[in-house]
Amino acid sequence: MSGTARRRTAGGGGPAAGRAAGGGSSNILQFYTDDSPGLQVGPTTVLVASLSFVGIVVLLHIWGKFRM
């Protein structure tokens, strides 16, 4: 060795070298397989349920203010 450090190339060579940037979409699809155990709920159902919950909480807060 002559005392100089070896520089890494831009391609890397680590475990993530073969992956594209932002390639997480294939990992999301693993959650929506038919053979996954448990209750399968779509994103629209989750959105409607969460917005309904927030709306009910807001209405209860308003109702509590007028009741006092």
PQR file of N, CA, C, O and H, with PARSE charges and radii, in Angstrom:
ATOM      1  N   MET A   1       0.844  -1.200   0.000 -0.4000 1.5000
ATOM      2  CA  MET A   1       0.000   0.000   0.000 -0.0000 2.0000
ATOM      3  C   MET A   1       0.874   1.243   0.000  0.5500 1.7000
ATOM      4  O   MET A   1       1.906   1.302   0.669 -0.5500 1.4000
ATOM      5  N   SER A   2       0.447   2.212  -0.749 -0.4000 1.5000
ATOM      6  CA  SER A   2       1.244   3.420  -0.866 -0.0000 2.0000
ATOM      7  C   SER A   2       0.754   4.534   0.045  0.5500 1.7000
ATOM      8  O   SER A   2       1.320   5.627   0.025 -0.5500 1.4000
ATOM      9  H   SER A   2      -0.391   2.165  -1.293  0.4000 1.0000
ATOM     10  N   GLY A   3      -0.287   4.292   0.849 -0.4000 1.5000
ATOM     11  CA  GLY A   3      -0.765   5.299   1.782 -0.0000 2.0000
ATOM     12  C   GLY A   3      -1.938   6.112   1.280  0.5500 1.7000
ATOM     13  O   GLY A   3      -2.420   6.985   2.000 -0.5500 1.4000
ATOM     14  H   GLY A   3      -0.747   3.404   0.866  0.4000 1.0000
ATOM     15  N   THR A   4      -2.415   5.861   0.075 -0.4000 1.5000
ATOM     16  CA  THR A   4      -3.574   6.597  -0.435 -0.0000 2.0000
ATOM     17  C   THR A   4      -4.834   5.777  -0.212  0.5500 1.7000
ATOM     18  O   THR A   4      -4.810   4.547  -0.275 -0.5500 1.4000
ATOM     19  H   THR A   4      -2.023   5.152  -0.511  0.4000 1.0000
ATOM     20  N   ALA A   5      -5.904   6.454   0.044 -0.4000 1.5000
ATOM     21  CA  ALA A   5      -7.184   5.778   0.280 -0.0000 2.0000
ATOM     22  C   ALA A   5      -7.873   5.500  -1.045  0.5500 1.7000
ATOM     23  O   ALA A   5      -7.801   6.296  -1.981 -0.5500 1.4000
ATOM     24  H   ALA A   5      -5.923   7.453   0.096  0.4000 1.0000
ATOM     25  N   ARG A   6      -8.538   4.363  -1.105 -0.4000 1.5000
ATOM     26  CA  ARG A   6      -9.264   4.020  -2.317 -0.0000 2.0000
ATOM     27  C   ARG A   6     -10.629   4.682  -2.289  0.5500 1.7000
ATOM     28  O   ARG A   6     -11.328   4.611  -1.278 -0.5500 1.4000
ATOM     29  H   ARG A   6      -8.596   3.716  -0.344  0.4000 1.0000
ATOM     30  N   ARG A   7     -11.017   5.320  -3.373 -0.4000 1.5000
ATOM     31  CA  ARG A   7     -12.280   6.028  -3.447 -0.0000 2.0000
ATOM     32  C   ARG A   7     -13.374   5.108  -3.965  0.5500 1.7000
ATOM     33  O   ARG A   7     -13.147   4.293  -4.860 -0.5500 1.4000
ATOM     34  H   ARG A   7     -10.450   5.377  -4.194  0.4000 1.0000
ATOM     35  N   ARG A   8     -14.557   5.248  -3.394 -0.4000 1.5000
ATOM     36  CA  ARG A   8     -15.696   4.458  -3.877 -0.0000 2.0000
ATOM     37  C   ARG A   8     -16.264   5.087  -5.130  0.5500 1.7000
ATOM     38  O   ARG A   8     -16.229   6.305  -5.300 -0.5500 1.4000
ATOM     39  H   ARG A   8     -14.742   5.910  -2.667  0.4000 1.0000
ATOM     40  N   THR A   9     -16.785   4.250  -6.002 -0.4000 1.5000
ATOM     41  CA  THR A   9     -17.413   4.778  -7.210 -0.0000 2.0000
ATOM     42  C   THR A   9     -18.827   5.243  -6.891  0.5500 1.7000
ATOM     43  O   THR A   9     -19.356   4.929  -5.824 -0.5500 1.4000
ATOM     44  H   THR A   9     -16.814   3.260  -5.865  0.4000 1.0000
ATOM     45  N   ALA A  10     -19.432   5.974  -7.787 -0.4000 1.5000
ATOM     46  CA  ALA A  10     -20.778   6.510  -7.567 -0.0000 2.0000
ATOM     47  C   ALA A  10     -21.821   5.403  -7.525  0.5500 1.7000
ATOM     48  O   ALA A  10     -22.884   5.595  -6.934 -0.5500 1.4000
ATOM     49  H   ALA A  10     -19.002   6.228  -8.653  0.4000 1.0000
ATOM     50  N   GLY A  11     -21.554   4.260  -8.129 -0.4000 1.5000
ATOM     51  CA  GLY A  11     -22.509   3.162  -8.152 -0.0000 2.0000
ATOM     52  C   GLY A  11     -22.685   2.487  -6.808  0.5500 1.7000
ATOM     53  O   GLY A  11     -23.676   1.788  -6.596 -0.5500 1.4000
ATOM     54  H   GLY A  11     -20.691   4.104  -8.609  0.4000 1.0000
ATOM     55  N   GLY A  12     -21.764   2.677  -5.912 -0.4000 1.5000
ATOM     56  CA  GLY A  12     -21.901   2.081  -4.595 -0.0000 2.0000
ATOM     57  C   GLY A  12     -21.394   0.658  -4.582  0.5500 1.7000
ATOM     58  O   GLY A  12     -20.212   0.415  -4.824 -0.5500 1.4000
ATOM     59  H   GLY A  12     -20.959   3.244  -6.085  0.4000 1.0000
ATOM     60  N   GLY A  13     -22.259  -0.268  -4.308 -0.4000 1.5000
ATOM     61  CA  GLY A  13     -21.872  -1.661  -4.204 -0.0000 2.0000
ATOM     62  C   GLY A  13     -22.406  -2.247  -2.919  0.5500 1.7000
ATOM     63  O   GLY A  13     -22.181  -3.416  -2.607 -0.5500 1.4000
ATOM     64  H   GLY A  13     -23.219  -0.071  -4.112  0.4000 1.0000
ATOM     65  N   GLY A  14     -23.121  -1.414  -2.173 -0.4000 1.5000
ATOM     66  CA  GLY A  14     -23.710  -1.872  -0.925 -0.0000 2.0000
ATOM     67  C   GLY A  14     -24.992  -2.639  -1.177  0.5500 1.7000
ATOM     68  O   GLY A  14     -25.313  -2.951  -2.323 -0.5500 1.4000
ATOM     69  H   GLY A  14     -23.304  -0.464  -2.426  0.4000 1.0000
ATOM     70  N   PRO A  15     -25.732  -2.947  -0.116 -0.5600 1.5000
ATOM     71  CA  PRO A  15     -26.964  -3.717  -0.281  0.2800 2.0000
ATOM     72  C   PRO A  15     -28.054  -2.991  -1.059  0.5500 1.7000
ATOM     73  O   PRO A  15     -28.918  -3.641  -1.647 -0.5500 1.4000
ATOM     74  N   ALA A  16     -28.034  -1.668  -1.078 -0.4000 1.5000
ATOM     75  CA  ALA A  16     -29.079  -0.924  -1.782 -0.0000 2.0000
ATOM     76  C   ALA A  16     -28.658  -0.506  -3.184  0.5500 1.7000
ATOM     77  O   ALA A  16     -29.334   0.309  -3.812 -0.5500 1.4000
ATOM     78  H   ALA A  16     -27.332  -1.141  -0.600  0.4000 1.0000
ATOM     79  N   ALA A  17     -27.555  -1.047  -3.683 -0.4000 1.5000
ATOM     80  CA  ALA A  17     -27.041  -0.598  -4.979 -0.0000 2.0000
ATOM     81  C   ALA A  17     -27.963  -0.993  -6.122  0.5500 1.7000
ATOM     82  O   ALA A  17     -28.040  -0.268  -7.114 -0.5500 1.4000
ATOM     83  H   ALA A  17     -27.005  -1.709  -3.173  0.4000 1.0000
ATOM     84  N   GLY A  18     -28.661  -2.111  -6.020 -0.4000 1.5000
ATOM     85  CA  GLY A  18     -29.510  -2.554  -7.104 -0.0000 2.0000
ATOM     86  C   GLY A  18     -30.886  -1.943  -7.101  0.5500 1.7000
ATOM     87  O   GLY A  18     -31.639  -2.109  -8.060 -0.5500 1.4000
ATOM     88  H   GLY A  18     -28.599  -2.700  -5.215  0.4000 1.0000
ATOM     89  N   ARG A  19     -31.232  -1.238  -6.041 -0.4000 1.5000
ATOM     90  CA  ARG A  19     -32.569  -0.658  -5.926 -0.0000 2.0000
ATOM     91  C   ARG A  19     -32.613   0.716  -6.547  0.5500 1.7000
ATOM     92  O   ARG A  19     -31.634   1.462  -6.515 -0.5500 1.4000
ATOM     93  H   ARG A  19     -30.620  -1.103  -5.262  0.4000 1.0000
ATOM     94  N   ALA A  20     -33.757   1.043  -7.112 -0.4000 1.5000
ATOM     95  CA  ALA A  20     -33.957   2.384  -7.652 -0.0000 2.0000
ATOM     96  C   ALA A  20     -34.347   3.320  -6.519  0.5500 1.7000
ATOM     97  O   ALA A  20     -34.822   2.876  -5.474 -0.5500 1.4000
ATOM     98  H   ALA A  20     -34.552   0.437  -7.138  0.4000 1.0000
ATOM     99  N   ALA A  21     -34.149   4.593  -6.725 -0.4000 1.5000
ATOM    100  CA  ALA A  21     -34.524   5.577  -5.711 -0.0000 2.0000
ATOM    101  C   ALA A  21     -36.035   5.625  -5.583  0.5500 1.7000
ATOM    102  O   ALA A  21     -36.742   5.737  -6.584 -0.5500 1.4000
ATOM    103  H   ALA A  21     -33.763   4.953  -7.574  0.4000 1.0000
ATOM    104  N   GLY A  22     -36.533   5.541  -4.362 -0.4000 1.5000
ATOM    105  CA  GLY A  22     -37.963   5.579  -4.138 -0.0000 2.0000
ATOM    106  C   GLY A  22     -38.662   4.293  -4.548  0.5500 1.7000
ATOM    107  O   GLY A  22     -39.832   4.327  -4.927 -0.5500 1.4000
ATOM    108  H   GLY A  22     -35.959   5.450  -3.548  0.4000 1.0000
ATOM    109  N   GLY A  23     -37.983   3.180  -4.481 -0.4000 1.5000
ATOM    110  CA  GLY A  23     -38.575   1.915  -4.905 -0.0000 2.0000
ATOM    111  C   GLY A  23     -39.351   1.235  -3.808  0.5500 1.7000
ATOM    112  O   GLY A  23     -39.332   0.007  -3.727 -0.5500 1.4000
ATOM    113  H   GLY A  23     -37.032   3.153  -4.173  0.4000 1.0000
ATOM    114  N   GLY A  24     -40.040   1.986  -2.949 -0.4000 1.5000
ATOM    115  CA  GLY A  24     -40.793   1.400  -1.856 -0.0000 2.0000
ATOM    116  C   GLY A  24     -42.174   0.925  -2.238  0.5500 1.7000
ATOM    117  O   GLY A  24     -42.880   0.361  -1.403 -0.5500 1.4000
ATOM    118  H   GLY A  24     -40.055   2.984  -3.015  0.4000 1.0000
ATOM    119  N   SER A  25     -42.582   1.138  -3.480 -0.4000 1.5000
ATOM    120  CA  SER A  25     -43.938   0.761  -3.878 -0.0000 2.0000
ATOM    121  C   SER A  25     -44.120  -0.746  -3.912  0.5500 1.7000
ATOM    122  O   SER A  25     -45.228  -1.234  -3.693 -0.5500 1.4000
ATOM    123  H   SER A  25     -42.009   1.597  -4.159  0.4000 1.0000
ATOM    124  N   SER A  26     -43.064  -1.489  -4.180 -0.4000 1.5000
ATOM    125  CA  SER A  26     -43.197  -2.941  -4.195 -0.0000 2.0000
ATOM    126  C   SER A  26     -43.363  -3.478  -2.780  0.5500 1.7000
ATOM    127  O   SER A  26     -43.972  -4.529  -2.585 -0.5500 1.4000
ATOM    128  H   SER A  26     -42.163  -1.092  -4.358  0.4000 1.0000
ATOM    129  N   ASN A  27     -42.827  -2.764  -1.791 -0.4000 1.5000
ATOM    130  CA  ASN A  27     -42.981  -3.201  -0.410 -0.0000 2.0000
ATOM    131  C   ASN A  27     -44.392  -2.957   0.094  0.5500 1.7000
ATOM    132  O   ASN A  27     -44.882  -3.717   0.930 -0.5500 1.4000
ATOM    133  H   ASN A  27     -42.333  -1.909  -1.950  0.4000 1.0000
ATOM    134  N   ILE A  28     -45.055  -1.922  -0.388 -0.4000 1.5000
ATOM    135  CA  ILE A  28     -46.422  -1.622   0.036 -0.0000 2.0000
ATOM    136  C   ILE A  28     -47.372  -2.703  -0.454  0.5500 1.7000
ATOM    137  O   ILE A  28     -48.332  -3.050   0.234 -0.5500 1.4000
ATOM    138  H   ILE A  28     -44.658  -1.304  -1.066  0.4000 1.0000
ATOM    139  N   LEU A  29     -47.107  -3.234  -1.640 -0.4000 1.5000
ATOM    140  CA  LEU A  29     -47.984  -4.245  -2.201 -0.0000 2.0000
ATOM    141  C   LEU A  29     -47.960  -5.541  -1.404  0.5500 1.7000
ATOM    142  O   LEU A  29     -48.878  -6.351  -1.531 -0.5500 1.4000
ATOM    143  H   LEU A  29     -46.328  -2.952  -2.199  0.4000 1.0000
ATOM    144  N   GLN A  30     -46.950  -5.756  -0.597 -0.4000 1.5000
ATOM    145  CA  GLN A  30     -46.882  -6.966   0.213 -0.0000 2.0000
ATOM    146  C   GLN A  30     -47.955  -6.969   1.288  0.5500 1.7000
ATOM    147  O   GLN A  30     -48.340  -8.041   1.756 -0.5500 1.4000
ATOM    148  H   GLN A  30     -46.205  -5.098  -0.493  0.4000 1.0000
ATOM    149  N   PHE A  31     -48.444  -5.820   1.693 -0.4000 1.5000
ATOM    150  CA  PHE A  31     -49.476  -5.751   2.718 -0.0000 2.0000
ATOM    151  C   PHE A  31     -50.849  -6.128   2.173  0.5500 1.7000
ATOM    152  O   PHE A  31     -51.737  -6.484   2.948 -0.5500 1.4000
ATOM    153  H   PHE A  31     -48.131  -4.950   1.313  0.4000 1.0000
ATOM    154  N   TYR A  32     -51.039  -6.059   0.878 -0.4000 1.5000
ATOM    155  CA  TYR A  32     -52.343  -6.299   0.279 -0.0000 2.0000
ATOM    156  C   TYR A  32     -52.404  -7.614  -0.488  0.5500 1.7000
ATOM    157  O   TYR A  32     -53.034  -7.690  -1.543 -0.5500 1.4000
ATOM    158  H   TYR A  32     -50.317  -5.770   0.249  0.4000 1.0000
ATOM    159  N   THR A  33     -51.757  -8.637   0.031 -0.4000 1.5000
ATOM    160  CA  THR A  33     -51.840  -9.945  -0.609 -0.0000 2.0000
ATOM    161  C   THR A  33     -53.045 -10.698  -0.065  0.5500 1.7000
ATOM    162  O   THR A  33     -53.515 -10.413   1.037 -0.5500 1.4000
ATOM    163  H   THR A  33     -51.245  -8.575   0.888  0.4000 1.0000
ATOM    164  N   ASP A  34     -53.539 -11.648  -0.829 -0.4000 1.5000
ATOM    165  CA  ASP A  34     -54.721 -12.400  -0.416 -0.0000 2.0000
ATOM    166  C   ASP A  34     -54.431 -13.361   0.731  0.5500 1.7000
ATOM    167  O   ASP A  34     -55.338 -13.697   1.493 -0.5500 1.4000
ATOM    168  H   ASP A  34     -53.158 -11.879  -1.724  0.4000 1.0000
ATOM    169  N   ASP A  35     -53.204 -13.803   0.867 -0.4000 1.5000
ATOM    170  CA  ASP A  35     -52.899 -14.791   1.893 -0.0000 2.0000
ATOM    171  C   ASP A  35     -52.410 -14.172   3.197  0.5500 1.7000
ATOM    172  O   ASP A  35     -51.954 -14.896   4.082 -0.5500 1.4000
ATOM    173  H   ASP A  35     -52.467 -13.530   0.249  0.4000 1.0000
ATOM    174  N   SER A  36     -52.495 -12.844   3.338 -0.4000 1.5000
ATOM    175  CA  SER A  36     -52.092 -12.228   4.595 -0.0000 2.0000
ATOM    176  C   SER A  36     -53.183 -12.431   5.644  0.5500 1.7000
ATOM    177  O   SER A  36     -54.366 -12.299   5.334 -0.5500 1.4000
ATOM    178  H   SER A  36     -52.865 -12.256   2.620  0.4000 1.0000
ATOM    179  N   PRO A  37     -52.804 -12.749   6.871 -0.5600 1.5000
ATOM    180  CA  PRO A  37     -53.806 -13.001   7.902  0.2800 2.0000
ATOM    181  C   PRO A  37     -54.418 -11.708   8.431  0.5500 1.7000
ATOM    182  O   PRO A  37     -53.818 -10.638   8.318 -0.5500 1.4000
ATOM    183  N   GLY A  38     -55.595 -11.808   8.999 -0.4000 1.5000
ATOM    184  CA  GLY A  38     -56.231 -10.661   9.629 -0.0000 2.0000
ATOM    185  C   GLY A  38     -57.243  -9.981   8.740  0.5500 1.7000
ATOM    186  O   GLY A  38     -57.546 -10.438   7.637 -0.5500 1.4000
ATOM    187  H   GLY A  38     -56.082 -12.677   9.091  0.4000 1.0000
ATOM    188  N   LEU A  39     -57.757  -8.883   9.244 -0.4000 1.5000
ATOM    189  CA  LEU A  39     -58.774  -8.104   8.543 -0.0000 2.0000
ATOM    190  C   LEU A  39     -58.118  -7.274   7.449  0.5500 1.7000
ATOM    191  O   LEU A  39     -57.143  -6.568   7.702 -0.5500 1.4000
ATOM    192  H   LEU A  39     -57.511  -8.512  10.139  0.4000 1.0000
ATOM    193  N   GLN A  40     -58.644  -7.356   6.248 -0.4000 1.5000
ATOM    194  CA  GLN A  40     -58.100  -6.584   5.137 -0.0000 2.0000
ATOM    195  C   GLN A  40     -59.001  -5.381   4.887  0.5500 1.7000
ATOM    196  O   GLN A  40     -60.163  -5.526   4.507 -0.5500 1.4000
ATOM    197  H   GLN A  40     -59.437  -7.931   6.042  0.4000 1.0000
ATOM    198  N   VAL A  41     -58.444  -4.193   5.106 -0.4000 1.5000
ATOM    199  CA  VAL A  41     -59.199  -2.950   4.971 -0.0000 2.0000
ATOM    200  C   VAL A  41     -58.496  -2.091   3.936  0.5500 1.7000
ATOM    201  O   VAL A  41     -57.278  -1.924   3.983 -0.5500 1.4000
ATOM    202  H   VAL A  41     -57.500  -4.076   5.414  0.4000 1.0000
ATOM    203  N   GLY A  42     -59.251  -1.555   3.013 -0.4000 1.5000
ATOM    204  CA  GLY A  42     -58.686  -0.706   1.974 -0.0000 2.0000
ATOM    205  C   GLY A  42     -58.405   0.700   2.480  0.5500 1.7000
ATOM    206  O   GLY A  42     -58.894   1.085   3.543 -0.5500 1.4000
ATOM    207  H   GLY A  42     -60.241  -1.691   2.974  0.4000 1.0000
ATOM    208  N   PRO A  43     -57.629   1.465   1.738 -0.5600 1.5000
ATOM    209  CA  PRO A  43     -57.287   2.823   2.171  0.2800 2.0000
ATOM    210  C   PRO A  43     -58.489   3.768   2.189  0.5500 1.7000
ATOM    211  O   PRO A  43     -58.510   4.707   2.985 -0.5500 1.4000
ATOM    212  N   THR A  44     -59.482   3.547   1.337 -0.4000 1.5000
ATOM    213  CA  THR A  44     -60.666   4.404   1.345 -0.0000 2.0000
ATOM    214  C   THR A  44     -61.467   4.207   2.621  0.5500 1.7000
ATOM    215  O   THR A  44     -61.978   5.173   3.188 -0.5500 1.4000
ATOM    216  H   THR A  44     -59.464   2.784   0.690  0.4000 1.0000
ATOM    217  N   THR A  45     -61.582   2.970   3.077 -0.4000 1.5000
ATOM    218  CA  THR A  45     -62.302   2.687   4.321 -0.0000 2.0000
ATOM    219  C   THR A  45     -61.606   3.324   5.510  0.5500 1.7000
ATOM    220  O   THR A  45     -62.264   3.861   6.401 -0.5500 1.4000
ATOM    221  H   THR A  45     -61.167   2.185   2.617  0.4000 1.0000
ATOM    222  N   VAL A  46     -60.291   3.268   5.529 -0.4000 1.5000
ATOM    223  CA  VAL A  46     -59.532   3.878   6.624 -0.0000 2.0000
ATOM    224  C   VAL A  46     -59.705   5.392   6.608  0.5500 1.7000
ATOM    225  O   VAL A  46     -59.845   6.008   7.664 -0.5500 1.4000
ATOM    226  H   VAL A  46     -59.757   2.831   4.805  0.4000 1.0000
ATOM    227  N   LEU A  47     -59.697   5.992   5.431 -0.4000 1.5000
ATOM    228  CA  LEU A  47     -59.869   7.446   5.326 -0.0000 2.0000
ATOM    229  C   LEU A  47     -61.246   7.875   5.803  0.5500 1.7000
ATOM    230  O   LEU A  47     -61.360   8.845   6.552 -0.5500 1.4000
ATOM    231  H   LEU A  47     -59.584   5.491   4.573  0.4000 1.0000
ATOM    232  N   VAL A  48     -62.297   7.173   5.383 -0.4000 1.5000
ATOM    233  CA  VAL A  48     -63.659   7.519   5.792 -0.0000 2.0000
ATOM    234  C   VAL A  48     -63.839   7.324   7.285  0.5500 1.7000
ATOM    235  O   VAL A  48     -64.457   8.159   7.945 -0.5500 1.4000
ATOM    236  H   VAL A  48     -62.204   6.386   4.774  0.4000 1.0000
ATOM    237  N   ALA A  49     -63.311   6.238   7.831 -0.4000 1.5000
ATOM    238  CA  ALA A  49     -63.451   5.979   9.262 -0.0000 2.0000
ATOM    239  C   ALA A  49     -62.714   7.029  10.098  0.5500 1.7000
ATOM    240  O   ALA A  49     -63.234   7.489  11.114 -0.5500 1.4000
ATOM    241  H   ALA A  49     -62.808   5.560   7.295  0.4000 1.0000
ATOM    242  N   SER A  50     -61.524   7.403   9.680 -0.4000 1.5000
ATOM    243  CA  SER A  50     -60.770   8.387  10.461 -0.0000 2.0000
ATOM    244  C   SER A  50     -61.398   9.777  10.383  0.5500 1.7000
ATOM    245  O   SER A  50     -61.442  10.495  11.381 -0.5500 1.4000
ATOM    246  H   SER A  50     -61.102   7.029   8.854  0.4000 1.0000
ATOM    247  N   LEU A  51     -61.882  10.156   9.201 -0.4000 1.5000
ATOM    248  CA  LEU A  51     -62.541  11.460   9.096 -0.0000 2.0000
ATOM    249  C   LEU A  51     -63.859  11.484   9.859  0.5500 1.7000
ATOM    250  O   LEU A  51     -64.227  12.517  10.419 -0.5500 1.4000
ATOM    251  H   LEU A  51     -61.846   9.572   8.390  0.4000 1.0000
ATOM    252  N   SER A  52     -64.572  10.369   9.891 -0.4000 1.5000
ATOM    253  CA  SER A  52     -65.805  10.292  10.683 -0.0000 2.0000
ATOM    254  C   SER A  52     -65.497  10.425  12.166  0.5500 1.7000
ATOM    255  O   SER A  52     -66.214  11.114  12.892 -0.5500 1.4000
ATOM    256  H   SER A  52     -64.273   9.530   9.436  0.4000 1.0000
ATOM    257  N   PHE A  53     -64.441   9.772  12.616 -0.4000 1.5000
ATOM    258  CA  PHE A  53     -64.054   9.866  14.019 -0.0000 2.0000
ATOM    259  C   PHE A  53     -63.684  11.295  14.402  0.5500 1.7000
ATOM    260  O   PHE A  53     -64.085  11.780  15.459 -0.5500 1.4000
ATOM    261  H   PHE A  53     -63.859   9.212  12.026  0.4000 1.0000
ATOM    262  N   VAL A  54     -62.926  11.962  13.553 -0.4000 1.5000
ATOM    263  CA  VAL A  54     -62.542  13.351  13.825 -0.0000 2.0000
ATOM    264  C   VAL A  54     -63.775  14.242  13.840  0.5500 1.7000
ATOM    265  O   VAL A  54     -63.887  15.128  14.688 -0.5500 1.4000
ATOM    266  H   VAL A  54     -62.600  11.568  12.693  0.4000 1.0000
ATOM    267  N   GLY A  55     -64.698  14.021  12.914 -0.4000 1.5000
ATOM    268  CA  GLY A  55     -65.924  14.816  12.881 -0.0000 2.0000
ATOM    269  C   GLY A  55     -66.778  14.630  14.122  0.5500 1.7000
ATOM    270  O   GLY A  55     -67.327  15.599  14.648 -0.5500 1.4000
ATOM    271  H   GLY A  55     -64.607  13.302  12.225  0.4000 1.0000
ATOM    272  N   ILE A  56     -66.898  13.387  14.602 -0.4000 1.5000
ATOM    273  CA  ILE A  56     -67.675  13.125  15.822 -0.0000 2.0000
ATOM    274  C   ILE A  56     -67.034  13.791  17.021  0.5500 1.7000
ATOM    275  O   ILE A  56     -67.735  14.343  17.868 -0.5500 1.4000
ATOM    276  H   ILE A  56     -66.452  12.600  14.175  0.4000 1.0000
ATOM    277  N   VAL A  57     -65.705  13.749  17.108 -0.4000 1.5000
ATOM    278  CA  VAL A  57     -65.015  14.393  18.236 -0.0000 2.0000
ATOM    279  C   VAL A  57     -65.217  15.906  18.198  0.5500 1.7000
ATOM    280  O   VAL A  57     -65.422  16.528  19.240 -0.5500 1.4000
ATOM    281  H   VAL A  57     -65.135  13.301  16.420  0.4000 1.0000
ATOM    282  N   VAL A  58     -65.163  16.497  17.016 -0.4000 1.5000
ATOM    283  CA  VAL A  58     -65.384  17.947  16.897 -0.0000 2.0000
ATOM    284  C   VAL A  58     -66.812  18.302  17.291  0.5500 1.7000
ATOM    285  O   VAL A  58     -67.026  19.284  18.002 -0.5500 1.4000
ATOM    286  H   VAL A  58     -64.996  15.991  16.170  0.4000 1.0000
ATOM    287  N   LEU A  59     -67.797  17.518  16.839 -0.4000 1.5000
ATOM    288  CA  LEU A  59     -69.184  17.777  17.216 -0.0000 2.0000
ATOM    289  C   LEU A  59     -69.413  17.630  18.715  0.5500 1.7000
ATOM    290  O   LEU A  59     -70.166  18.405  19.305 -0.5500 1.4000
ATOM    291  H   LEU A  59     -67.623  16.720  16.262  0.4000 1.0000
ATOM    292  N   LEU A  60     -68.779  16.652  19.330 -0.4000 1.5000
ATOM    293  CA  LEU A  60     -68.918  16.487  20.782 -0.0000 2.0000
ATOM    294  C   LEU A  60     -68.290  17.647  21.540  0.5500 1.7000
ATOM    295  O   LEU A  60     -68.809  18.058  22.578 -0.5500 1.4000
ATOM    296  H   LEU A  60     -68.168  16.022  18.851  0.4000 1.0000
ATOM    297  N   HIS A  61     -67.178  18.182  21.037 -0.4000 1.5000
ATOM    298  CA  HIS A  61     -66.577  19.350  21.684 -0.0000 2.0000
ATOM    299  C   HIS A  61     -67.482  20.571  21.560  0.5500 1.7000
ATOM    300  O   HIS A  61     -67.631  21.330  22.518 -0.5500 1.4000
ATOM    301  H   HIS A  61     -66.756  17.848  20.194  0.4000 1.0000
ATOM    302  N   ILE A  62     -68.079  20.764  20.404 -0.4000 1.5000
ATOM    303  CA  ILE A  62     -68.992  21.886  20.217 -0.0000 2.0000
ATOM    304  C   ILE A  62     -70.214  21.719  21.108  0.5500 1.7000
ATOM    305  O   ILE A  62     -70.647  22.676  21.749 -0.5500 1.4000
ATOM    306  H   ILE A  62     -67.957  20.147  19.627  0.4000 1.0000
ATOM    307  N   TRP A  63     -70.772  20.515  21.156 -0.4000 1.5000
ATOM    308  CA  TRP A  63     -71.930  20.233  21.978 -0.0000 2.0000
ATOM    309  C   TRP A  63     -71.635  20.450  23.463  0.5500 1.7000
ATOM    310  O   TRP A  63     -72.485  20.936  24.210 -0.5500 1.4000
ATOM    311  H   TRP A  63     -70.420  19.738  20.635  0.4000 1.0000
ATOM    312  N   GLY A  64     -70.422  20.087  23.881 -0.4000 1.5000
ATOM    313  CA  GLY A  64     -70.017  20.295  25.266 -0.0000 2.0000
ATOM    314  C   GLY A  64     -69.875  21.759  25.627  0.5500 1.7000
ATOM    315  O   GLY A  64     -70.137  22.137  26.769 -0.5500 1.4000
ATOM    316  H   GLY A  64     -69.731  19.692  23.275  0.4000 1.0000
ATOM    317  N   LYS A  65     -69.472  22.583  24.692 -0.4000 1.5000
ATOM    318  CA  LYS A  65     -69.361  24.020  24.952 -0.0000 2.0000
ATOM    319  C   LYS A  65     -70.722  24.671  25.148  0.5500 1.7000
ATOM    320  O   LYS A  65     -70.873  25.532  26.015 -0.5500 1.4000
ATOM    321  H   LYS A  65     -69.260  22.276  23.764  0.4000 1.0000
ATOM    322  N   PHE A  66     -71.714  24.274  24.358 -0.4000 1.5000
ATOM    323  CA  PHE A  66     -73.030  24.871  24.468 -0.0000 2.0000
ATOM    324  C   PHE A  66     -73.826  24.315  25.636  0.5500 1.7000
ATOM    325  O   PHE A  66     -74.779  24.955  26.081 -0.5500 1.4000
ATOM    326  H   PHE A  66     -71.592  23.574  23.655  0.4000 1.0000
ATOM    327  N   ARG A  67     -73.476  23.177  26.131 -0.4000 1.5000
ATOM    328  CA  ARG A  67     -74.216  22.533  27.203 -0.0000 2.0000
ATOM    329  C   ARG A  67     -73.924  23.169  28.560  0.5500 1.7000
ATOM    330  O   ARG A  67     -74.752  23.098  29.468 -0.5500 1.4000
ATOM    331  H   ARG A  67     -72.702  22.657  25.769  0.4000 1.0000
ATOM    332  N   MET A  68     -72.757  23.788  28.704 -0.4000 1.5000
ATOM    333  CA  MET A  68     -72.378  24.361  30.008 -0.0000 2.0000
ATOM    334  C   MET A  68     -73.139  25.602  30.322  0.5500 1.7000
ATOM    335  O   MET A  68     -72.935  26.200  31.378 -0.5500 1.4000
ATOM    336  H   MET A  68     -72.084  23.846  27.967  0.4000 1.0000
TER
END
